[in-house]
Amino acid sequence: MVGVEQGSNILFSDFEHGGEMWAGNGPRKLETPVTFATGFLTPPSVHVSVSMWDLDKRTNARADIAADDITETGFQIVFRTWGDTRVARMRVDWIAIGEVRHDDDWDV
């Protein structure tokens, strides 16, 4: 059986309080854990994509988004930026596709 889980995560909203992604400079990294609702039998394939970003128009737009540390129970969303890029807000959507248990599965 193949199962699918999906979700949406607001990673940060740093412009409101002068957070690192908005006020910082140079290499910056944020890891956000995601836990699957039901889990998978083996680590699933995970795709992440930016669904909303709010960037300062006066700086270059630099962003890297990835899924890392994928297990049967969850994964990490990893967001990176660098240089003088100022990111106010970021939302990421994700989808996981993998093997799940079926009611007809049983062990002997």
Residue frames as a rotation matrix with the C-alpha (Angstrom) as fourth column:
MET 1
0.577 0.817 0.000 0.00
0.817 -0.577 0.000 0.00
0.000 0.000 -1.000 0.00
VAL 2
-0.558 -0.685 0.468 1.12
0.680 -0.701 -0.216 3.50
0.476 0.198 0.857 -0.80
GLY 3
0.363 0.647 -0.671 0.22
0.903 -0.421 0.082 6.32
-0.230 -0.636 -0.737 1.57
VAL 4
-0.250 -0.362 0.898 0.33
0.563 -0.809 -0.170 10.08
0.788 0.464 0.406 1.14
GLU 5
0.327 0.303 -0.895 0.61
0.870 -0.467 0.159 12.78
-0.370 -0.830 -0.417 3.79
GLN 6
-0.181 -0.371 0.911 0.84
0.676 -0.720 -0.159 16.49
0.715 0.587 0.381 3.14
GLY 7
0.378 0.301 -0.875 1.05
0.877 -0.420 0.235 19.68
-0.297 -0.856 -0.423 5.09
SER 8
0.353 -0.239 0.905 1.93
0.350 -0.863 -0.364 23.34
0.868 0.445 -0.221 5.24
ASN 9
0.309 -0.344 -0.887 4.28
0.940 -0.033 0.340 24.98
-0.146 -0.938 0.313 7.74
ILE 10
0.860 -0.184 0.477 4.94
-0.099 -0.975 -0.197 28.64
0.501 0.122 -0.857 8.42
LEU 11
0.236 -0.864 -0.445 8.67
0.744 0.455 -0.490 28.52
0.625 -0.216 0.750 9.14
PHE 12
-0.467 -0.382 -0.798 9.03
0.813 -0.541 -0.216 32.02
-0.349 -0.749 0.563 10.55
SER 13
0.585 0.535 0.610 7.72
0.659 -0.752 0.027 35.58
0.473 0.386 -0.792 10.53
ASP 14
-0.046 -0.824 -0.565 10.90
0.998 -0.063 0.010 37.45
-0.044 -0.563 0.825 11.48
PHE 15
-0.468 -0.163 0.868 10.08
0.414 -0.909 0.053 40.98
0.780 0.385 0.493 10.36
GLU 16
0.556 0.815 0.165 7.68
0.185 -0.315 0.931 41.41
0.810 -0.487 -0.326 13.30
HIS 17
0.977 -0.194 -0.091 10.42
0.076 -0.083 0.994 41.08
-0.200 -0.977 -0.067 15.92
GLY 18
0.539 -0.814 -0.218 13.65
-0.840 -0.498 -0.216 41.71
0.067 0.300 -0.952 14.01
GLY 19
0.769 -0.168 0.617 14.52
-0.097 0.923 0.372 38.00
-0.632 -0.346 0.694 13.86
GLU 20
-0.107 -0.977 0.186 17.66
0.009 0.186 0.982 36.53
-0.994 0.106 -0.011 12.32
MET 21
-0.184 0.053 0.981 16.24
0.904 0.401 0.148 35.91
-0.385 0.915 -0.121 8.83
TRP 22
0.754 0.518 0.404 15.11
0.628 -0.749 -0.212 39.55
0.193 0.414 -0.890 8.59
ALA 23
0.936 -0.347 0.061 17.83
-0.346 -0.875 0.340 41.42
-0.065 -0.339 -0.939 10.48
GLY 24
0.467 -0.793 0.391 20.74
0.149 0.506 0.849 38.98
-0.872 -0.339 0.354 10.17
ASN 25
0.595 -0.402 -0.696 23.51
-0.802 -0.351 -0.483 38.86
-0.050 0.846 -0.531 7.62
GLY 26
-0.529 -0.843 -0.093 25.67
-0.848 0.526 0.063 36.09
-0.004 0.112 -0.994 6.18
PRO 27
-0.624 0.263 -0.736 24.86
-0.104 0.905 0.412 32.37
0.774 0.334 -0.537 6.30
ARG 28
-0.486 0.561 0.670 21.67
-0.844 -0.103 -0.526 31.55
-0.227 -0.821 0.524 8.20
LYS 29
-0.709 0.220 -0.669 19.91
-0.127 0.895 0.429 28.23
0.693 0.389 -0.607 8.68
LEU 30
-0.308 0.686 0.659 16.61
-0.929 -0.069 -0.362 27.14
-0.203 -0.725 0.659 10.22
GLU 31
-0.865 0.091 -0.493 15.51
-0.058 0.958 0.280 23.53
0.498 0.271 -0.824 10.80
THR 32
-0.278 0.869 0.409 11.83
-0.960 -0.233 -0.158 22.82
-0.042 -0.436 0.899 11.45
PRO 33
-0.952 -0.085 0.294 10.75
-0.112 0.991 -0.075 19.32
-0.285 -0.105 -0.953 12.52
VAL 34
-0.136 0.924 -0.356 7.70
-0.949 -0.018 0.316 17.69
0.286 0.381 0.879 10.94
THR 35
-0.793 -0.010 0.609 6.02
-0.292 0.883 -0.366 14.61
-0.534 -0.468 -0.703 12.44
PHE 36
-0.743 0.542 -0.391 3.82
-0.276 0.284 0.918 12.47
0.609 0.791 -0.062 10.23
ALA 37
-0.058 0.836 0.545 0.28
-0.985 -0.138 0.107 11.85
0.165 -0.530 0.832 11.51
THR 38
0.859 0.468 0.205 0.32
-0.492 0.866 0.084 8.10
-0.138 -0.173 0.975 10.88
GLY 39
-0.004 -0.964 0.267 3.85
-0.634 0.209 0.744 7.29
-0.773 -0.166 -0.612 9.76
PHE 40
0.514 0.024 -0.858 5.24
-0.806 0.356 -0.473 4.98
0.294 0.934 0.202 7.11
LEU 41
0.975 -0.177 0.136 6.78
0.125 0.938 0.324 1.48
-0.185 -0.298 0.936 7.05
THR 42
0.026 -0.976 0.216 9.97
0.989 0.056 0.137 2.82
-0.146 0.210 0.967 5.42
PRO 43
-0.410 -0.192 -0.892 11.24
0.222 -0.969 0.107 6.38
-0.885 -0.154 0.440 4.96
PRO 44
0.543 0.719 0.434 8.97
0.630 -0.006 -0.777 7.99
-0.556 0.695 -0.456 2.34
SER 45
-0.464 -0.515 0.720 9.87
0.837 -0.521 0.166 10.26
0.290 0.680 0.673 -0.55
VAL 46
0.260 0.503 -0.824 9.37
0.735 -0.656 -0.169 13.85
-0.626 -0.562 -0.541 0.61
HIS 47
-0.283 -0.251 0.926 9.00
0.811 -0.577 0.091 16.92
0.512 0.777 0.367 -1.57
VAL 48
0.045 0.268 -0.962 9.06
0.726 -0.670 -0.152 20.45
-0.686 -0.692 -0.225 -0.11
SER 49
-0.303 -0.107 0.947 8.26
0.819 -0.538 0.201 23.68
0.488 0.836 0.251 -1.94
VAL 50
-0.913 -0.023 -0.407 7.90
0.235 -0.846 -0.479 27.34
-0.333 -0.533 0.778 -1.05
SER 51
-0.175 0.925 0.336 4.24
0.966 0.096 0.239 28.35
0.188 0.367 -0.911 -1.03
MET 52
0.887 0.361 0.290 4.74
0.323 -0.931 0.171 31.90
0.331 -0.058 -0.942 0.30
TRP 53
-0.116 -0.903 -0.415 7.76
0.991 -0.135 0.015 34.09
-0.070 -0.409 0.910 0.70
ASP 54
0.938 0.328 0.108 8.05
0.322 -0.944 0.076 37.71
0.127 -0.037 -0.991 1.68
LEU 55
0.081 -0.996 -0.025 11.43
0.991 0.078 0.106 39.22
-0.104 -0.033 0.994 0.80
ASP 56
0.275 -0.134 -0.952 12.92
0.153 -0.972 0.181 42.69
-0.949 -0.195 -0.247 1.03
LYS 57
0.891 0.155 0.427 13.03
0.433 -0.006 -0.901 44.14
-0.137 0.988 -0.073 -2.50
ARG 58
0.790 -0.611 -0.052 16.29
-0.613 -0.784 -0.101 45.99
0.021 0.112 -0.994 -1.76
THR 59
-0.172 -0.868 0.466 18.38
-0.755 0.419 0.504 42.81
-0.632 -0.265 -0.728 -1.40
ASN 60
-0.542 -0.091 -0.835 19.01
-0.711 0.580 0.398 39.76
0.448 0.810 -0.379 -3.56
ALA 61
0.557 0.761 0.332 16.58
-0.830 0.527 0.182 36.86
-0.037 -0.377 0.926 -3.18
ARG 62
-0.450 -0.724 -0.523 18.66
-0.616 0.676 -0.405 33.90
0.647 0.140 -0.750 -1.97
ALA 63
0.164 0.540 0.825 16.97
-0.937 0.348 -0.041 30.82
-0.309 -0.766 0.563 -0.55
ASP 64
-0.611 -0.287 -0.738 17.53
-0.472 0.880 0.049 27.08
0.635 0.378 -0.673 -0.34
ILE 65
0.103 0.717 0.689 14.82
-0.973 0.216 -0.079 24.72
-0.205 -0.662 0.721 0.93
ALA 66
-0.429 -0.302 -0.852 15.16
-0.520 0.853 -0.040 20.96
0.738 0.426 -0.523 1.46
ALA 67
0.818 0.537 0.206 13.85
-0.518 0.532 0.670 17.93
0.250 -0.655 0.713 3.32
ASP 68
-0.256 -0.952 -0.167 16.50
-0.609 0.293 -0.737 16.26
0.751 -0.086 -0.655 5.49
ASP 69
-0.901 -0.190 0.390 16.76
-0.430 0.520 -0.738 13.45
-0.062 -0.833 -0.550 8.05
ILE 70
-0.012 0.942 -0.334 13.72
-0.909 0.129 0.397 11.65
0.417 0.308 0.855 6.58
THR 71
-0.949 -0.183 0.258 12.51
-0.287 0.842 -0.456 8.74
-0.134 -0.507 -0.851 8.71
GLU 72
-0.645 0.751 -0.144 9.34
0.583 0.605 0.543 6.65
0.494 0.266 -0.827 8.98
THR 73
0.016 0.677 -0.736 7.95
0.983 -0.144 -0.111 9.12
-0.181 -0.722 -0.668 11.55
GLY 74
0.833 0.306 -0.460 8.98
0.268 -0.952 -0.148 12.52
-0.483 0.000 -0.875 10.17
PHE 75
0.170 -0.788 0.591 11.64
0.933 -0.064 -0.353 14.79
0.317 0.612 0.725 8.70
GLN 76
-0.098 -0.282 -0.954 13.32
0.543 -0.819 0.186 18.19
-0.834 -0.500 0.234 9.01
ILE 77
0.797 0.198 0.570 12.51
0.573 -0.547 -0.611 21.14
0.191 0.813 -0.549 6.75
VAL 78
-0.047 -0.886 -0.462 15.81
0.782 -0.320 0.535 22.96
-0.622 -0.336 0.708 6.25
PHE 79
0.876 0.289 0.388 15.77
0.461 -0.740 -0.491 26.59
0.145 0.608 -0.780 5.11
ARG 80
-0.058 -0.937 -0.344 18.98
0.828 -0.238 0.508 28.46
-0.558 -0.256 0.790 4.30
THR 81
0.913 0.118 0.391 19.80
0.338 -0.754 -0.563 31.95
0.228 0.646 -0.729 3.13
TRP 82
0.078 -0.958 -0.275 23.04
0.929 -0.030 0.368 33.95
-0.361 -0.284 0.888 2.95
GLY 83
-0.570 -0.409 0.712 24.58
0.661 -0.743 0.103 37.30
0.487 0.530 0.694 2.13
ASP 84
-0.983 0.182 -0.018 22.48
-0.147 -0.845 -0.514 40.38
-0.109 -0.503 0.858 2.76
THR 85
-0.526 0.835 -0.160 19.16
0.131 0.266 0.955 38.68
0.840 0.482 -0.249 1.90
ARG 86
-0.868 0.364 0.337 16.32
-0.455 -0.314 -0.833 39.78
-0.197 -0.877 0.438 4.16
VAL 87
-0.615 0.686 -0.390 13.46
0.218 0.623 0.751 37.28
0.758 0.377 -0.533 4.49
ALA 88
-0.526 0.505 0.684 10.40
-0.792 -0.584 -0.177 38.54
0.310 -0.636 0.707 6.34
ARG 89
0.151 0.666 0.730 8.22
-0.726 0.576 -0.375 35.41
-0.671 -0.474 0.571 6.18
MET 90
-0.656 -0.339 -0.675 8.33
-0.708 0.587 0.393 31.93
0.263 0.735 -0.625 4.72
ARG 91
0.263 0.717 0.646 5.71
-0.705 0.599 -0.378 29.20
-0.658 -0.356 0.663 4.32
VAL 92
-0.726 -0.551 -0.412 6.52
-0.688 0.581 0.435 25.74
0.000 0.599 -0.800 2.96
ASP 93
0.549 0.834 0.061 4.19
-0.820 0.551 -0.153 23.02
-0.161 0.034 0.986 1.67
TRP 94
-0.633 -0.770 0.076 5.27
-0.751 0.635 0.178 19.38
-0.185 0.056 -0.981 1.71
ILE 95
0.621 0.744 -0.246 4.10
-0.774 0.631 -0.046 15.99
0.121 0.219 0.968 0.54
ALA 96
-0.507 -0.720 0.473 5.33
-0.765 0.629 0.137 12.56
-0.396 -0.293 -0.870 1.64
ILE 97
0.557 0.622 -0.550 4.64
-0.805 0.568 -0.172 9.41
0.205 0.539 0.817 -0.39
GLY 98
-0.569 -0.822 -0.027 5.61
-0.781 0.550 -0.298 5.99
0.259 -0.149 -0.954 0.86
GLU 99
-0.438 0.302 -0.846 4.80
0.065 0.950 0.305 2.48
0.896 0.079 -0.436 1.99
VAL 100
-0.388 0.400 0.830 2.13
-0.909 -0.317 -0.272 2.13
0.155 -0.860 0.486 4.69
ARG 101
-0.932 0.109 0.346 0.56
-0.045 0.912 -0.409 -0.78
-0.360 -0.396 -0.844 6.53
HIS 102
-0.454 0.823 -0.341 -2.61
-0.617 -0.015 0.787 -2.29
0.643 0.568 0.514 5.09
ASP 103
0.156 0.624 0.766 -5.37
-0.971 0.240 0.002 -4.03
-0.182 -0.744 0.643 7.06
ASP 104
0.932 0.216 -0.290 -4.58
-0.300 0.911 -0.283 -7.26
0.203 0.351 0.914 5.18
ASP 105
-0.009 -0.993 -0.121 -0.90
-0.476 0.111 -0.873 -7.19
0.879 0.050 -0.473 6.29
TRP 106
0.862 0.200 0.466 -0.01
-0.507 0.328 0.797 -9.67
0.006 -0.923 0.384 8.99
ASP 107
-0.192 -0.980 -0.048 3.06
-0.931 0.198 -0.308 -11.41
0.312 -0.014 -0.950 10.36
VAL 108
0.672 0.347 -0.655 3.40
-0.206 0.936 0.284 -15.16
0.712 -0.056 0.700 10.76
